[in-house]
């Protein structure tokens, strides 16, 4: 446990240096829209991790030298430019949230004595029963070991090849292994720490996206905290598959475009950075593709507002940037570890067992052999999983059966995973309907919340339409972008209605998470230092929320007059 905390502190320090250096190096791009600083920091981190992976793959002996070069240059640059002075004090609330969530998540993860390593513990700790979750969280670590040793990544684990899963998280695991290898901490603990820390990039990205929607800083902080205390964030941060890393990069792409739409300004850097962030999101997890409708809608609105003629060159540059970023992985899948299309065949064509057909041939065959009734039944079933009417399941009892049922639903069903955000989004819809019936113009924040929720709704519809098999629209087979964004919008919108409402939502969601995820089916012996860590994280979150609510109370009347 102690080694886990030390490794996470060290990995967090490495990531912080990379982020601060990236933000300072791109200062001229975000200086006029300072809330985009975290987005450019995240973009820089993504590019550096991708470089680390590619160099180690192409020339394994050079991997260590590149890691030391990247971190060393970043550290010197931060010191020489005093980069921290540019980001402070605005970045302190985000740092406080990241630290508080880290302490809270780790406290709950290590809460009970188990004797398991971090990967195994993460697979069983928050599972719906004594049956552990799949081995997916180990895949980036196994890939890093093969890449570092210069070995083939074919048959990486079970029937999965290294080319079947995008590798961006592996880049940070490689970097931390080289930089922190002298800490006398096991390689698996270091890999877990790297995966844990890099998932938390969603925090600054979500905050930046909410700010790009013109929510006040305090409202954006409250939205980020509500997403942070959600059980789905706890699970997918500690169970270190790269879903939240992918969501962080995609939300950064959305923030860039949203800010450009609001400012009615298409700068030369806008589309290349947005497209690169999206490509990096795909390199973290393929589910990023389901966020494409929101990006396309924002891009079209931007082109309409700025003029299509001015957009032709930026579109070409943006597409080129995305292709250049993603092309090396395509080459890896084709030449180093083919075929690399197993997930595409599984999710989009319903074929789980690998075969020699091309993806396009498989897709055509699958749709050719399904009857209209089977197609309709599959789509109806998938819709029922997304909008499960039993999103309050398990709230009446706290016995193991109801706890397991709640966890199962939260792991699979979107409306249950959204927790308190589900009734808030429904309330937003009702508010819009009431305004329409009364022929009253909704407030700006209600309108912008509806726009954000609508964009996420488009992504969910695209996801629902694209997946082939019945039962495919489970949470972990989609993107976490819409889940995080809907959580964030919920609290931010509530803050503009009544300053105290997001406090109620955060407290309610926090209680749900604690009640249903403190229990453990595998042990009854408590680790008291872990309990202290969870309590400390919760207290720090509580203080942050209290300070932010006071700030919201002071400024909300003025904001209402302005809107």
C-alpha positions as CSV (number, residue, x, y, z in Angstrom):
1,X,0.0,0.0,0.0
2,X,2.8,2.5,1.0
3,X,4.7,1.7,-2.2
4,X,1.5,2.4,-4.2
5,X,1.1,5.8,-2.7
6,X,4.8,6.6,-3.3
7,X,4.7,5.4,-6.9
8,X,1.6,7.5,-7.5
9,X,3.2,10.6,-6.0
10,X,6.3,10.1,-8.2
11,X,4.3,9.4,-11.4
12,X,2.1,12.4,-10.6
13,X,5.2,14.6,-10.3
14,X,6.4,13.4,-13.7
15,X,3.0,14.0,-15.3
16,X,2.8,17.5,-13.7
17,X,6.2,18.5,-15.1
18,X,5.2,17.4,-18.6
19,X,1.9,19.2,-18.3
20,X,3.3,22.5,-17.0
21,X,6.0,22.5,-19.6
22,X,3.5,21.9,-22.4
23,X,1.2,24.6,-21.1
24,X,4.1,27.1,-20.9
25,X,5.4,26.2,-24.4
26,X,1.9,26.8,-25.9
27,X,1.2,30.0,-24.0
28,X,0.7,32.2,-27.0
29,X,-2.1,29.9,-28.2
30,X,-4.2,30.1,-25.1
31,X,-3.2,33.4,-23.5
32,X,-6.4,35.1,-24.6
33,X,-8.6,32.1,-23.4
34,X,-6.8,31.1,-20.3
35,X,-9.2,28.4,-19.4
36,X,-7.8,26.4,-22.3
37,X,-4.4,26.1,-20.6
38,X,-5.3,22.6,-19.3
39,X,-6.3,21.5,-22.8
40,X,-2.9,22.4,-24.3
41,X,-1.2,20.8,-21.3
42,X,-3.1,17.6,-22.0
43,X,-2.4,17.8,-25.7
44,X,1.4,18.2,-25.0
45,X,1.3,15.2,-22.6
46,X,-0.5,13.1,-25.2
47,X,2.1,13.9,-27.9
48,X,5.0,13.2,-25.6
49,X,3.6,9.8,-24.5
50,X,3.0,8.9,-28.1
51,X,6.6,9.8,-29.0
52,X,7.8,7.7,-26.1
53,X,5.9,4.7,-27.3
54,X,6.9,5.0,-30.9
55,X,10.7,5.4,-30.2
56,X,10.7,2.5,-27.8
57,X,8.8,0.3,-30.4
58,X,11.1,1.3,-33.3
59,X,14.4,1.2,-31.3
60,X,14.0,-0.4,-27.8
61,X,17.5,0.5,-26.6
62,X,16.7,4.2,-27.1
63,X,13.5,4.1,-24.9
64,X,15.3,5.0,-21.7
65,X,17.3,7.8,-23.3
66,X,14.2,9.3,-24.8
67,X,12.3,9.2,-21.4
68,X,15.2,11.0,-19.6
69,X,15.5,13.5,-22.5
70,X,11.8,14.3,-22.4
71,X,11.5,14.6,-18.7
72,X,14.8,16.3,-18.3
73,X,14.2,19.0,-20.9
74,X,10.7,19.6,-19.5
75,X,12.1,20.0,-16.0
76,X,14.8,22.4,-17.2
77,X,12.3,24.4,-19.3
78,X,9.8,24.7,-16.4
79,X,12.6,26.0,-14.1
80,X,14.1,28.3,-16.7
81,X,10.8,29.9,-17.7
82,X,9.3,29.8,-14.2
83,X,6.3,28.2,-15.9
84,X,4.4,27.6,-12.6
85,X,3.9,31.4,-12.2
86,X,1.8,31.4,-15.4
87,X,-0.6,28.7,-14.2
88,X,-0.9,29.7,-10.5
89,X,-3.1,30.5,-8.7
90,X,-5.8,29.6,-11.2
91,X,-4.6,26.0,-11.4
92,X,-4.7,25.5,-7.6
93,X,-8.4,24.5,-7.4
94,X,-7.9,21.9,-10.0
95,X,-4.8,20.6,-8.3
96,X,-6.7,20.4,-5.0
97,X,-9.5,18.4,-6.7
98,X,-6.9,16.0,-8.3
99,X,-5.2,15.5,-4.9
100,X,-8.5,15.0,-3.0
101,X,-9.8,12.5,-5.6
102,X,-6.6,10.6,-5.6
103,X,-6.6,10.3,-1.8
104,X,-10.3,9.3,-1.8
105,X,-10.0,6.8,-4.6
106,X,-6.9,5.1,-3.2
107,X,-8.3,5.1,0.3
108,X,-11.3,3.1,-1.0
109,X,-9.2,0.9,-3.1
110,X,-6.9,-0.1,-0.2
111,X,-9.7,0.0,2.4
112,X,-9.7,-3.7,3.1
113,X,-6.7,-6.0,3.6
114,X,-6.4,-8.4,0.7
115,X,-2.8,-9.4,0.0
116,X,-3.4,-8.7,-3.7
117,X,-1.4,-6.6,-6.1
118,X,-2.8,-3.4,-7.4
119,X,-4.0,-4.8,-10.7
120,X,-5.7,-7.8,-9.1
121,X,-7.1,-5.7,-6.3
122,X,-8.6,-3.2,-8.8
123,X,-10.2,-6.1,-10.7
124,X,-12.0,-7.4,-7.7
125,X,-12.4,-4.5,-5.2
126,X,-15.5,-2.8,-6.8
127,X,-16.8,-5.8,-8.8
128,X,-20.5,-6.7,-8.4
129,X,-19.6,-10.0,-6.8
130,X,-16.6,-12.2,-5.9
131,X,-16.0,-12.7,-9.6
132,X,-13.3,-10.3,-10.7
133,X,-13.5,-7.9,-13.6
134,X,-11.7,-8.9,-16.8
135,X,-7.9,-8.7,-17.3
136,X,-8.1,-5.6,-19.5
137,X,-6.4,-3.3,-17.0
138,X,-3.2,-5.4,-17.3
139,X,-3.0,-5.1,-21.1
140,X,-1.1,-1.8,-21.2
141,X,1.5,-3.1,-18.7
142,X,2.0,-6.3,-20.7
143,X,2.4,-4.4,-23.9
144,X,5.0,-2.1,-22.3
145,X,7.0,-5.1,-21.2
146,X,7.0,-6.6,-24.7
147,X,7.8,-3.3,-26.4
148,X,10.6,-2.5,-23.9
149,X,12.2,-5.9,-24.5
150,X,11.8,-5.7,-28.3
151,X,9.7,-8.9,-28.3
152,X,6.7,-9.6,-30.5
153,X,3.4,-8.4,-29.1
154,X,1.4,-11.2,-30.9
155,X,-0.6,-13.4,-28.5
156,X,-0.1,-10.8,-25.8
157,X,-2.8,-12.2,-23.4
158,X,-5.3,-14.9,-24.0
159,X,-6.3,-14.6,-27.6
160,X,-5.6,-10.8,-27.8
161,X,-2.7,-9.3,-29.7
162,X,-0.9,-6.1,-28.9
163,X,-2.2,-4.5,-32.0
164,X,-5.8,-5.0,-30.9
165,X,-5.7,-2.3,-28.2
166,X,-4.5,1.4,-28.7
167,X,-1.2,2.0,-26.8
168,X,-1.1,5.6,-25.5
169,X,-1.3,4.7,-21.8
170,X,1.6,2.2,-22.5
171,X,3.7,5.3,-23.4
172,X,3.4,6.7,-19.9
173,X,4.0,3.3,-18.3
174,X,7.3,3.0,-20.3
175,X,8.3,6.5,-19.3
176,X,7.7,6.0,-15.6
177,X,9.4,2.6,-15.7
178,X,12.6,4.3,-17.1
179,X,12.4,7.4,-14.9
180,X,11.3,5.8,-11.6
181,X,12.8,2.4,-11.9
182,X,15.3,3.1,-9.2
183,X,12.7,3.5,-6.5
184,X,12.8,-0.1,-5.5
185,X,9.1,-0.5,-6.3
186,X,7.8,-3.5,-8.3
187,X,7.2,-2.9,-12.0
188,X,3.5,-3.8,-11.7
189,X,3.0,-1.2,-8.9
190,X,4.8,1.5,-11.1
191,X,2.6,0.5,-14.0
192,X,-0.6,0.8,-11.9
193,X,0.6,4.2,-10.6
194,X,1.2,5.4,-14.2
195,X,-2.2,4.2,-15.3
196,X,-4.0,5.7,-12.3
197,X,-2.4,9.1,-12.6
198,X,-2.9,9.5,-16.3
199,X,-6.6,8.7,-16.0
200,X,-7.0,11.8,-13.8
201,X,-6.3,14.1,-16.8
202,X,-10.1,14.1,-17.2
203,X,-10.3,16.5,-14.3
204,X,-8.7,19.6,-16.0
205,X,-10.2,18.6,-19.4
206,X,-13.8,18.6,-18.0
207,X,-13.2,21.8,-16.2
208,X,-11.9,23.5,-19.4
209,X,-14.9,22.2,-21.4
210,X,-17.4,23.6,-18.9
211,X,-15.6,26.9,-19.0
212,X,-15.7,26.9,-22.8
213,X,-19.5,26.7,-22.4
214,X,-19.2,30.0,-20.5
215,X,-20.1,28.5,-17.1
216,X,-18.5,30.5,-14.3
217,X,-15.3,29.2,-12.8
218,X,-17.1,28.2,-9.6
219,X,-19.8,26.3,-11.5
220,X,-17.1,24.5,-13.5
221,X,-15.4,23.4,-10.3
222,X,-18.7,22.1,-8.9
223,X,-19.4,20.2,-12.1
224,X,-15.9,18.6,-12.0
225,X,-16.4,17.6,-8.4
226,X,-19.8,16.0,-9.1
227,X,-18.2,13.9,-11.8
228,X,-15.3,13.0,-9.5
229,X,-17.5,11.6,-6.7
230,X,-19.4,9.4,-9.2
231,X,-18.8,5.7,-8.8
232,X,-18.0,5.3,-12.5
233,X,-15.1,7.7,-12.1
234,X,-13.9,5.8,-9.1
235,X,-14.1,2.5,-10.9
236,X,-12.5,3.6,-14.2
237,X,-9.6,5.4,-12.5
238,X,-8.6,2.6,-10.2
239,X,-9.3,-0.1,-12.8
240,X,-6.7,1.4,-15.1
241,X,-7.9,0.7,-18.6
242,X,-7.5,3.9,-20.6
243,X,-11.1,4.9,-21.0
244,X,-10.8,8.1,-18.9
245,X,-7.5,9.1,-20.6
246,X,-9.3,8.8,-23.9
247,X,-12.2,10.9,-22.6
248,X,-9.8,13.6,-21.3
249,X,-8.3,14.0,-24.8
250,X,-11.7,14.1,-26.5
251,X,-13.1,16.6,-24.1
252,X,-10.0,18.8,-24.8
253,X,-10.9,18.6,-28.5
254,X,-14.5,19.6,-27.7
255,X,-13.3,22.5,-25.5
256,X,-11.1,23.9,-28.3
257,X,-14.0,23.9,-30.8
258,X,-16.6,25.2,-28.3
259,X,-14.4,28.1,-27.4
260,X,-13.8,28.9,-31.1
261,X,-17.6,28.8,-31.8
262,X,-18.3,31.1,-28.9
263,X,-15.6,33.6,-30.0
264,X,-16.6,33.3,-33.7
265,X,-12.9,32.9,-34.5
266,X,-11.2,30.2,-36.5
267,X,-7.5,30.5,-35.7
268,X,-5.0,28.6,-37.8
269,X,-4.1,26.5,-34.7
270,X,-7.8,25.6,-33.8
271,X,-8.5,22.6,-36.1
272,X,-5.0,21.1,-36.0
273,X,-5.0,21.0,-32.2
274,X,-8.6,19.8,-32.0
275,X,-8.0,17.1,-34.6
276,X,-4.7,16.0,-33.0
277,X,-6.4,15.7,-29.6
278,X,-9.2,13.5,-31.1
279,X,-6.6,11.3,-32.8
280,X,-4.7,10.9,-29.5
281,X,-8.1,10.0,-27.9
282,X,-8.4,7.2,-30.5
283,X,-4.8,6.2,-29.6
284,X,-5.9,5.9,-26.0
285,X,-9.1,4.0,-26.6
286,X,-11.1,3.3,-29.8
287,X,-14.4,4.3,-28.2
288,X,-13.4,7.9,-28.8
289,X,-14.8,7.5,-32.2
290,X,-18.4,7.6,-30.8
291,X,-17.8,11.3,-29.9
292,X,-17.4,12.2,-33.5
293,X,-21.0,13.6,-33.9
294,X,-20.4,16.4,-31.3
295,X,-17.1,17.3,-32.9
296,X,-18.6,17.5,-36.4
297,X,-21.6,19.6,-35.3
298,X,-19.3,22.1,-33.5
299,X,-17.0,22.2,-36.5
300,X,-19.9,22.9,-38.9
301,X,-21.3,25.7,-36.7
302,X,-17.8,27.2,-36.6
303,X,-17.5,27.1,-40.3
304,X,-20.9,28.7,-40.8
305,X,-20.0,31.5,-38.3
306,X,-16.6,32.2,-39.8
307,X,-17.2,31.5,-43.4
308,X,-16.6,28.3,-45.4
309,X,-13.9,29.8,-47.6
310,X,-11.7,30.6,-44.6
311,X,-12.2,27.0,-43.4
312,X,-10.9,25.1,-46.4
313,X,-7.2,25.3,-45.5
314,X,-7.7,24.7,-41.7
315,X,-9.8,21.7,-42.5
316,X,-7.0,20.3,-44.7
317,X,-4.4,21.0,-42.0
318,X,-6.6,19.5,-39.3
319,X,-7.2,16.3,-41.2
320,X,-3.5,16.0,-42.0
321,X,-2.6,16.5,-38.4
322,X,-4.9,13.7,-37.3
323,X,-3.7,11.4,-40.0
324,X,0.0,12.0,-39.1
325,X,-0.8,11.3,-35.4
326,X,-2.7,8.1,-36.1
327,X,-0.8,6.7,-39.1
328,X,2.1,5.1,-37.1
329,X,-0.5,3.0,-35.2
330,X,-2.1,1.9,-38.4
331,X,1.4,0.8,-39.6
332,X,2.0,-1.1,-36.4
333,X,-1.3,-2.9,-36.7
334,X,-0.7,-3.8,-40.4
335,X,3.0,-4.7,-40.3
336,X,4.1,-5.4,-36.7
337,X,1.1,-7.2,-35.2
338,X,-1.8,-7.7,-37.7
339,X,-4.7,-7.6,-38.2
340,X,-5.6,-5.1,-35.5
341,X,-9.3,-5.0,-36.4
342,X,-10.7,-7.4,-33.8
343,X,-12.5,-4.8,-31.7
344,X,-14.0,-3.3,-34.9
345,X,-15.4,-6.7,-35.9
346,X,-16.7,-7.4,-32.4
347,X,-18.5,-4.2,-31.7
348,X,-19.6,-3.0,-35.1
349,X,-20.2,-6.4,-36.8
350,X,-20.9,-8.7,-33.9
351,X,-18.1,-11.2,-34.6
352,X,-16.1,-12.0,-31.5
353,X,-14.0,-14.9,-32.8
354,X,-11.1,-13.6,-35.0
355,X,-11.1,-14.7,-38.7
356,X,-9.3,-13.8,-41.9
357,X,-12.0,-11.6,-43.4
358,X,-11.5,-7.9,-43.8
359,X,-13.5,-5.6,-41.5
360,X,-15.6,-4.3,-44.4
361,X,-16.4,-7.9,-45.6
362,X,-17.3,-8.9,-42.1
363,X,-19.6,-5.9,-41.7
364,X,-21.4,-6.6,-44.9
365,X,-21.8,-10.3,-44.1
366,X,-23.2,-9.6,-40.6
367,X,-25.8,-7.2,-41.8
368,X,-26.7,-9.4,-44.8
369,X,-27.5,-12.3,-42.5
370,X,-29.6,-10.6,-39.9
371,X,-33.4,-10.4,-40.3
372,X,-35.3,-7.2,-39.9
373,X,-37.0,-8.5,-36.7
374,X,-33.6,-9.5,-35.2
375,X,-32.2,-6.1,-36.1
376,X,-35.1,-4.3,-34.4
377,X,-35.0,-6.5,-31.3
378,X,-31.2,-5.9,-30.9
379,X,-31.7,-2.1,-31.2
380,X,-34.6,-2.1,-28.8
381,X,-32.7,-4.1,-26.3
382,X,-29.7,-1.8,-26.6
383,X,-31.9,1.2,-26.1
384,X,-33.3,-0.3,-22.9
385,X,-29.8,-0.7,-21.5
386,X,-28.9,2.9,-22.2
387,X,-32.1,4.3,-20.7
388,X,-32.8,1.8,-18.0
389,X,-35.9,3.0,-16.1
390,X,-34.6,1.2,-13.0
391,X,-31.9,3.8,-12.4
392,X,-32.8,3.9,-8.7
393,X,-32.2,0.2,-8.4
394,X,-30.8,-1.0,-5.1
395,X,-31.5,2.2,-3.1
396,X,-33.9,0.5,-0.7
397,X,-31.7,-2.2,0.8
398,X,-28.0,-2.5,1.7
399,X,-27.6,-6.3,1.8
400,X,-25.0,-7.9,-0.5
401,X,-27.6,-8.8,-3.1
402,X,-28.8,-5.2,-3.6
403,X,-25.2,-3.9,-3.4
404,X,-24.2,-6.3,-6.1
405,X,-27.3,-5.4,-8.2
406,X,-26.5,-1.7,-7.9
407,X,-22.8,-2.2,-8.9
408,X,-23.9,-4.4,-11.8
409,X,-26.3,-1.8,-13.1
410,X,-23.8,1.0,-12.7
411,X,-21.2,-1.0,-14.6
412,X,-23.5,-1.8,-17.5
413,X,-26.4,0.7,-17.8
414,X,-25.7,4.4,-18.7
415,X,-28.7,5.9,-16.9
416,X,-27.6,4.1,-13.7
417,X,-23.9,5.1,-14.2
418,X,-25.1,8.7,-14.4
419,X,-26.4,8.6,-10.9
420,X,-27.9,11.9,-9.7
421,X,-27.1,13.4,-13.2
422,X,-30.0,11.4,-14.6
423,X,-32.8,13.2,-12.7
424,X,-31.0,16.5,-13.2
425,X,-30.9,16.0,-17.0
426,X,-34.6,15.1,-16.9
427,X,-35.2,18.3,-14.9
428,X,-33.4,20.3,-17.6
429,X,-35.6,18.8,-20.2
430,X,-38.7,19.6,-18.2
431,X,-37.5,23.2,-17.7
432,X,-37.1,23.6,-21.5
433,X,-40.6,22.2,-22.0
434,X,-42.1,24.5,-19.5
435,X,-40.4,27.5,-21.1
436,X,-41.7,26.4,-24.5
437,X,-45.3,26.0,-23.2
438,X,-45.2,29.3,-21.5
439,X,-43.5,30.9,-24.5
440,X,-40.7,32.2,-22.3
441,X,-37.0,32.4,-23.4
442,X,-34.9,30.1,-21.2
443,X,-31.9,31.7,-19.4
444,X,-28.5,31.5,-21.2
445,X,-27.2,28.8,-18.9
446,X,-30.3,26.7,-19.4
447,X,-29.8,27.0,-23.2
448,X,-26.1,26.3,-23.1
449,X,-26.7,23.3,-20.8
450,X,-29.3,22.0,-23.3
451,X,-26.8,22.4,-26.1
452,X,-24.2,20.5,-24.3
453,X,-26.6,17.7,-23.3
454,X,-27.9,17.6,-26.8
455,X,-24.4,17.1,-28.3
456,X,-23.9,14.3,-25.9
457,X,-27.2,12.8,-26.8
458,X,-26.1,12.8,-30.5
459,X,-23.1,10.8,-29.5
460,X,-25.2,8.3,-27.6
461,X,-27.5,7.9,-30.6
462,X,-24.5,7.3,-32.9
463,X,-23.1,4.8,-30.4
464,X,-26.5,3.0,-30.2
465,X,-26.9,2.9,-34.0
466,X,-23.3,1.8,-34.7
467,X,-23.1,-1.2,-32.3
468,X,-24.3,-4.4,-33.9
469,X,-25.1,-7.0,-31.2
470,X,-27.9,-7.0,-28.7
471,X,-26.5,-6.1,-25.3
472,X,-23.6,-4.1,-26.8
473,X,-24.5,-0.7,-25.4
474,X,-23.0,-1.3,-22.0
475,X,-21.1,1.5,-20.4
476,X,-17.6,0.1,-20.8
477,X,-18.1,-0.5,-24.6
478,X,-18.8,3.2,-25.1
479,X,-17.0,6.4,-24.4
480,X,-17.0,8.1,-21.0
481,X,-17.1,11.5,-22.6
482,X,-20.9,11.8,-22.4
483,X,-21.0,10.5,-18.9
484,X,-18.4,13.0,-17.5
485,X,-19.9,15.9,-19.5
486,X,-23.5,15.2,-18.4
487,X,-22.3,15.0,-14.8
488,X,-20.4,18.3,-15.2
489,X,-23.3,20.1,-17.0
490,X,-25.7,18.9,-14.3
491,X,-23.9,20.5,-11.4
492,X,-22.9,23.6,-13.4
493,X,-26.5,24.2,-14.5
494,X,-27.8,23.7,-11.0
495,X,-25.3,26.2,-9.7
496,X,-26.8,28.8,-12.0
497,X,-30.4,28.0,-10.8
498,X,-29.7,28.1,-7.1
499,X,-26.2,28.3,-5.6
500,X,-26.8,25.5,-3.1
501,X,-28.3,22.9,-5.4
502,X,-25.0,21.5,-6.7
503,X,-24.0,21.0,-3.0
504,X,-27.1,18.8,-2.6
505,X,-26.3,16.9,-5.8
506,X,-22.6,16.3,-4.8
507,X,-23.5,15.2,-1.3
508,X,-26.1,12.8,-2.6
509,X,-23.8,11.3,-5.2
510,X,-21.0,11.0,-2.7
511,X,-23.3,9.2,-0.3
512,X,-24.3,6.7,-3.1
513,X,-20.7,6.0,-3.9
514,X,-19.6,5.5,-0.3
515,X,-22.6,3.3,0.6
516,X,-22.3,1.0,-2.4
517,X,-18.5,0.9,-2.9
518,X,-17.0,0.8,0.6
519,X,-18.2,-2.8,1.1
520,X,-15.9,-5.6,-0.2
521,X,-16.9,-9.2,-0.9
522,X,-13.4,-10.5,-0.3
523,X,-12.2,-9.4,3.2
524,X,-13.4,-8.1,6.6
525,X,-10.1,-6.6,7.9
526,X,-9.8,-2.9,7.5
527,X,-6.6,-0.9,6.7
528,X,-6.9,2.1,8.9
529,X,-4.3,4.2,7.0
530,X,-6.4,3.7,3.9
531,X,-9.5,4.8,5.8
532,X,-7.6,7.9,6.9
533,X,-6.7,8.6,3.2
534,X,-10.3,8.2,2.1
535,X,-11.5,10.5,4.9
536,X,-8.8,13.1,4.2
537,X,-9.7,13.1,0.5
538,X,-13.4,13.5,1.3
539,X,-12.7,16.3,3.7
540,X,-10.5,18.1,1.1
541,X,-13.3,17.7,-1.4
542,X,-15.8,19.0,1.1
543,X,-13.7,22.1,1.9
544,X,-13.3,22.8,-1.9
545,X,-17.0,22.5,-2.4
546,X,-17.9,24.7,0.5
547,X,-15.5,27.5,-0.6
548,X,-16.8,27.2,-4.2
549,X,-20.4,27.4,-3.1
550,X,-19.7,30.5,-1.1
551,X,-18.1,32.0,-4.1
552,X,-21.1,31.0,-6.2
553,X,-23.5,32.6,-3.7
554,X,-21.7,35.9,-3.9
555,X,-21.5,36.1,-7.7
556,X,-24.7,34.4,-8.9
557,X,-27.0,37.4,-8.6
558,X,-24.6,39.5,-10.7
559,X,-24.3,36.6,-13.3
560,X,-28.1,36.4,-13.5
561,X,-28.4,40.2,-14.3
562,X,-25.8,39.8,-17.0
563,X,-27.7,36.9,-18.7
